[in-house]
Amino acid sequence: MSSDPKQWLVGIVGYGEVGKILAEDLRAHGVKVAAYDVKLSDDRGAPLREHASRHGVTLTSSHANLAARSDFLISAVTASQTVAVAEACAAALNQGTWFLDFNSASPGAKQRAAALIDGEQGRYVEGAVMTSVPPYRIKVPLLLGGAHAAELAPLLGALGFAAKPASDQLGVASATKMCRSIMIKGLEAMVIESFTTARAYGVEDAVIASLQETFPQIDWEKQGAYFFQRVIEHGRRRAEEVREVAETVRDAGLTPWSAQGTAERQAWVADLADEGLFGKRGDKAFARSADWRTEADRILARGKDETKT
């Protein structure tokens, strides 16, 4: 393996929103990128192939095939697949291959994944993404954890990442992310529930005015629209993350009442999106309403239809 990260072949497991963004930014700096996603095996793979072709990304046939050819492997899948991906890649890794776990999983899940990778002579580093990826892209604030975190940090910097070591102990970076998600993902769920209910009673303007007075630094109209957009588009992934959050809370000795409720609300919105309530996934207008009332009205209309049947 070259000592120059820009000469590495970077493998990305998971070619969704995050995987594509990382691939685009790495390719823009001339870094070789390969990727694998389970969607490639069915009819969901066409947009992935088109994107890969446009950006010069090599698509592989399996986790193992990707792992075997990569100098640096990034796992960017849904939270529930964190350990499964590590298991699928571990045996095929070349000795010393870097493995960055980009997933929003609990400290326990990260520790199990690390045992699989390190057990096959790979070098596992947990990554905790500390805010939404799209606005920052590859520069999203990233905390690193584990025995190899300090060594990997400057190498990631050379690739364009904004990463810093949090601890040489696995789980510290992830715990930071999980505790933050109790607040952020919970706020998303609460805004959707509060604003939609307020809309049903015709008091949304009064509620938003009160919030604006209490928290004047937040544009609640704009933030509300953004929260609706993100949960409609990514509620399934968010629900999986918050279930990992709930495990983190349980491991601390608390009952995760807030996290459990957040996961249910996020999954509920994801179910509605899958039913087509907000339009067709893949259309440019999907999850892009500038006014959250548009989506709230769809939810409320569906509720009325259900009560009639």
C-alpha positions as CSV (number, residue, x, y, z in Angstrom):
1,M,0.0,0.0,0.0
2,S,1.3,3.4,-0.9
3,S,2.1,5.9,1.9
4,D,0.4,8.6,-0.2
5,P,-3.4,8.3,0.4
6,K,-4.1,9.9,-3.0
7,Q,-2.6,6.8,-4.6
8,W,-5.0,4.5,-2.8
9,L,-8.0,2.7,-4.2
10,V,-10.8,3.8,-1.9
11,G,-13.7,1.3,-1.6
12,I,-17.1,2.4,-0.5
13,V,-19.7,0.0,0.8
14,G,-23.1,1.5,0.4
15,Y,-23.7,3.7,-2.7
16,G,-26.6,5.8,-1.3
17,E,-26.6,9.5,-0.7
18,V,-23.5,9.5,1.5
19,G,-21.6,7.0,-0.6
20,K,-22.2,9.0,-3.7
21,I,-21.2,12.3,-2.2
22,L,-17.9,10.8,-0.9
23,A,-17.3,9.2,-4.3
24,E,-17.9,12.4,-6.1
25,D,-15.5,14.4,-3.9
26,L,-12.8,11.8,-3.9
27,R,-12.9,11.5,-7.7
28,A,-12.8,15.2,-8.1
29,H,-9.4,15.0,-6.4
30,G,-8.3,12.2,-8.7
31,V,-8.6,9.4,-6.2
32,K,-9.5,6.0,-7.5
33,V,-12.9,4.8,-6.2
34,A,-14.7,1.5,-6.3
35,A,-18.1,0.8,-4.7
36,Y,-20.5,-2.0,-3.9
37,D,-24.2,-1.8,-2.9
38,V,-26.7,-4.6,-2.5
39,K,-29.1,-2.6,-4.7
40,L,-26.9,-3.5,-7.7
41,S,-28.3,-7.0,-7.7
42,D,-31.9,-5.8,-8.6
43,D,-33.8,-3.2,-10.5
44,R,-32.8,-0.5,-8.1
45,G,-29.3,-0.6,-9.4
46,A,-29.8,1.4,-12.6
47,P,-29.4,4.9,-11.1
48,L,-26.3,3.7,-9.2
49,R,-24.7,2.4,-12.4
50,E,-25.5,5.7,-14.2
51,H,-23.9,7.7,-11.4
52,A,-20.8,5.5,-11.2
53,S,-20.3,5.8,-15.0
54,R,-20.6,9.6,-14.9
55,H,-18.1,9.9,-12.1
56,G,-15.6,7.2,-13.0
57,V,-16.4,4.9,-10.1
58,T,-15.8,1.2,-10.5
59,L,-18.7,-1.0,-9.3
60,T,-17.9,-4.4,-7.9
61,S,-19.9,-7.6,-7.7
62,S,-19.7,-8.3,-3.9
63,H,-18.5,-7.0,-0.5
64,A,-15.6,-9.4,-0.7
65,N,-14.6,-8.4,-4.2
66,L,-14.5,-4.7,-3.1
67,A,-12.6,-5.5,0.1
68,A,-10.0,-7.5,-1.7
69,R,-9.0,-4.7,-4.1
70,S,-9.2,-1.7,-1.6
71,D,-6.5,0.0,0.3
72,F,-9.0,1.9,2.3
73,L,-12.6,0.8,2.8
74,I,-15.5,3.0,4.0
75,S,-18.6,1.4,5.3
76,A,-21.5,3.8,4.7
77,V,-24.7,1.8,5.1
78,T,-27.7,1.9,7.2
79,A,-27.1,1.4,11.0
80,S,-28.6,-2.0,11.2
81,Q,-26.1,-3.3,8.6
82,T,-23.0,-2.1,10.4
83,V,-21.9,-5.5,11.8
84,A,-23.1,-7.5,8.8
85,V,-21.0,-5.4,6.4
86,A,-17.9,-5.8,8.6
87,E,-18.5,-9.6,8.6
88,A,-19.0,-9.6,4.8
89,C,-15.7,-7.7,4.2
90,A,-13.4,-9.0,6.9
91,A,-12.2,-12.3,5.4
92,A,-11.3,-10.7,2.1
93,L,-9.3,-7.8,3.4
94,N,-5.6,-7.5,2.7
95,Q,-3.4,-7.2,5.8
96,G,-3.3,-3.6,7.0
97,T,-6.3,-2.4,5.0
98,W,-7.9,0.6,6.6
99,F,-11.6,0.2,7.4
100,L,-13.5,3.4,8.3
101,D,-16.9,2.7,9.8
102,F,-19.0,5.7,8.8
103,N,-22.2,4.3,10.2
104,S,-24.5,5.8,12.9
105,A,-24.4,2.7,15.1
106,S,-24.1,2.2,18.8
107,P,-20.8,1.8,20.6
108,G,-21.5,-1.9,21.1
109,A,-22.1,-2.4,17.4
110,K,-18.9,-0.6,16.5
111,Q,-17.0,-2.8,18.9
112,R,-18.4,-5.9,17.4
113,A,-17.5,-4.7,13.9
114,A,-14.0,-3.8,15.0
115,A,-13.4,-7.3,16.4
116,L,-14.3,-8.7,13.0
117,I,-12.0,-6.4,11.0
118,D,-9.1,-6.4,13.4
119,G,-9.4,-10.2,13.7
120,E,-8.5,-10.4,10.0
121,Q,-5.5,-8.0,10.3
122,G,-7.4,-5.0,9.0
123,R,-7.2,-1.6,10.8
124,Y,-10.6,-0.6,12.0
125,V,-11.4,3.0,12.9
126,E,-14.9,4.1,14.0
127,G,-16.2,7.3,12.5
128,A,-18.9,9.5,14.0
129,V,-20.5,11.9,11.6
130,M,-21.5,14.9,13.7
131,T,-24.0,16.7,11.4
132,S,-25.8,16.3,8.1
133,V,-23.5,15.3,5.3
134,P,-24.9,17.1,2.2
135,P,-24.1,20.7,3.2
136,Y,-20.5,19.8,4.1
137,R,-20.0,16.9,1.8
138,I,-16.6,15.2,2.4
139,K,-15.7,18.1,4.9
140,V,-18.5,17.0,7.3
141,P,-17.1,17.1,10.9
142,L,-16.0,13.5,11.7
143,L,-14.8,12.1,15.0
144,L,-12.5,9.1,14.9
145,G,-12.1,6.4,17.5
146,G,-10.0,3.4,18.2
147,A,-6.4,2.4,18.4
148,H,-5.7,3.5,14.8
149,A,-7.6,6.8,14.9
150,A,-4.7,9.1,15.4
151,E,-2.7,7.4,12.6
152,L,-5.6,7.6,10.2
153,A,-6.6,11.2,10.9
154,P,-3.8,13.0,8.8
155,L,-4.3,10.5,6.0
156,L,-7.9,11.3,5.8
157,G,-7.0,15.0,5.8
158,A,-4.9,14.4,2.7
159,L,-8.0,13.0,1.0
160,G,-10.1,16.0,1.9
161,F,-11.9,14.8,5.1
162,A,-12.4,17.0,8.2
163,A,-11.6,14.3,10.7
164,K,-10.1,14.5,14.2
165,P,-9.4,11.7,16.8
166,A,-11.8,11.6,19.7
167,S,-10.3,8.7,21.7
168,D,-8.2,5.7,21.3
169,Q,-11.0,3.7,22.9
170,L,-13.7,2.3,20.7
171,G,-17.2,3.6,21.5
172,V,-16.3,7.1,22.7
173,A,-16.8,8.8,19.2
174,S,-20.0,6.7,18.6
175,A,-21.4,7.6,22.0
176,T,-20.9,11.3,21.2
177,K,-22.9,10.8,18.0
178,M,-25.6,8.7,19.6
179,C,-26.2,11.2,22.4
180,R,-26.4,14.0,19.9
181,S,-28.9,12.1,17.8
182,I,-31.3,11.8,20.8
183,M,-31.6,15.6,20.4
184,I,-31.4,16.1,16.6
185,K,-33.5,13.1,15.4
186,G,-35.8,13.7,18.3
187,L,-36.3,17.3,17.3
188,E,-37.1,16.2,13.8
189,A,-39.8,13.9,15.1
190,M,-41.2,16.4,17.5
191,V,-41.4,19.1,14.8
192,I,-43.3,16.8,12.5
193,E,-45.7,15.7,15.2
194,S,-46.2,19.2,16.7
195,F,-46.5,21.1,13.4
196,T,-48.9,18.6,11.8
197,T,-51.1,18.5,14.9
198,A,-51.1,22.3,15.0
199,R,-52.1,22.4,11.4
200,A,-55.0,20.1,12.2
201,Y,-56.3,22.6,14.8
202,G,-55.5,25.7,12.7
203,V,-53.0,27.0,15.3
204,E,-49.7,26.5,13.5
205,D,-49.0,30.2,13.1
206,A,-49.5,30.8,16.8
207,V,-47.3,27.8,17.7
208,I,-44.5,29.0,15.4
209,A,-44.7,32.5,16.7
210,S,-44.3,31.2,20.2
211,L,-41.4,29.1,19.2
212,Q,-39.8,32.0,17.5
213,E,-40.1,34.1,20.6
214,T,-38.6,31.4,22.8
215,F,-35.8,30.4,20.3
216,P,-35.3,33.5,18.1
217,Q,-32.1,32.2,16.6
218,I,-34.0,29.5,14.7
219,D,-36.1,30.2,11.6
220,W,-38.9,27.7,12.4
221,E,-40.6,27.9,9.1
222,K,-37.4,27.1,7.2
223,Q,-36.3,24.5,9.8
224,G,-39.7,22.9,9.7
225,A,-39.6,22.5,6.0
226,Y,-36.1,21.1,6.1
227,F,-37.0,18.5,8.8
228,F,-40.0,17.3,6.9
229,Q,-37.9,17.0,3.7
230,R,-35.1,15.0,5.4
231,V,-37.4,12.6,7.3
232,I,-39.6,12.0,4.3
233,E,-36.5,11.1,2.2
234,H,-34.4,9.4,4.9
235,G,-36.8,8.4,7.6
236,R,-36.0,4.7,7.3
237,R,-32.3,5.2,7.8
238,R,-33.0,7.6,10.6
239,A,-35.3,5.2,12.4
240,E,-32.6,2.5,12.2
241,E,-30.1,5.0,13.7
242,V,-32.3,5.9,16.5
243,R,-32.9,2.3,17.4
244,E,-29.1,2.1,17.8
245,V,-29.4,5.2,19.9
246,A,-32.0,3.4,22.1
247,E,-29.5,0.5,22.5
248,T,-26.9,3.0,23.6
249,V,-29.3,4.5,26.2
250,R,-30.1,1.0,27.5
251,D,-26.4,0.2,27.8
252,A,-26.1,3.3,30.0
253,G,-28.8,1.9,32.3
254,L,-31.7,4.1,31.2
255,T,-35.0,3.3,29.5
256,P,-34.9,5.0,26.1
257,W,-38.5,6.4,26.1
258,S,-37.6,9.4,24.0
259,A,-35.4,7.5,21.5
260,Q,-38.1,4.7,21.1
261,G,-40.8,7.3,20.3
262,T,-38.5,9.1,17.9
263,A,-37.7,5.8,16.0
264,E,-41.4,5.1,15.7
265,R,-42.3,8.5,14.3
266,Q,-39.4,8.4,11.9
267,A,-40.4,4.9,10.7
268,W,-44.0,6.0,10.4
269,V,-43.1,8.8,8.0
270,A,-40.9,6.4,6.1
271,D,-43.9,4.0,5.7
272,L,-46.0,6.8,4.4
273,A,-43.2,7.8,1.9
274,D,-43.0,4.2,0.7
275,E,-46.7,4.2,0.1
276,G,-46.3,7.1,-2.2
277,L,-48.1,9.7,0.0
278,F,-45.5,12.4,-0.7
279,G,-45.0,11.5,-4.4
280,K,-42.7,9.2,-6.3
281,R,-39.2,8.6,-5.0
282,G,-36.7,9.7,-7.6
283,D,-38.8,12.6,-8.9
284,K,-37.2,16.0,-8.5
285,A,-40.1,17.2,-6.4
286,F,-40.0,14.4,-4.0
287,A,-39.3,15.6,-0.4
288,R,-38.5,19.1,-1.7
289,S,-41.6,21.0,-0.6
290,A,-40.5,24.5,0.5
291,D,-43.6,24.8,2.8
292,W,-44.0,22.0,5.4
293,R,-47.7,22.6,5.3
294,T,-47.9,20.8,1.9
295,E,-46.7,17.6,3.5
296,A,-48.6,18.0,6.7
297,D,-51.8,18.4,4.7
298,R,-51.1,15.2,2.9
299,I,-50.6,13.4,6.2
300,L,-53.8,14.9,7.6
301,A,-55.8,14.0,4.5
302,R,-54.7,10.5,4.7
303,G,-55.7,10.3,8.3
304,K,-59.2,11.5,7.4
305,D,-59.4,8.9,4.7
306,E,-58.5,6.2,7.1
307,T,-61.2,7.2,9.6
308,K,-63.8,7.0,6.9
309,T,-62.9,3.4,6.1
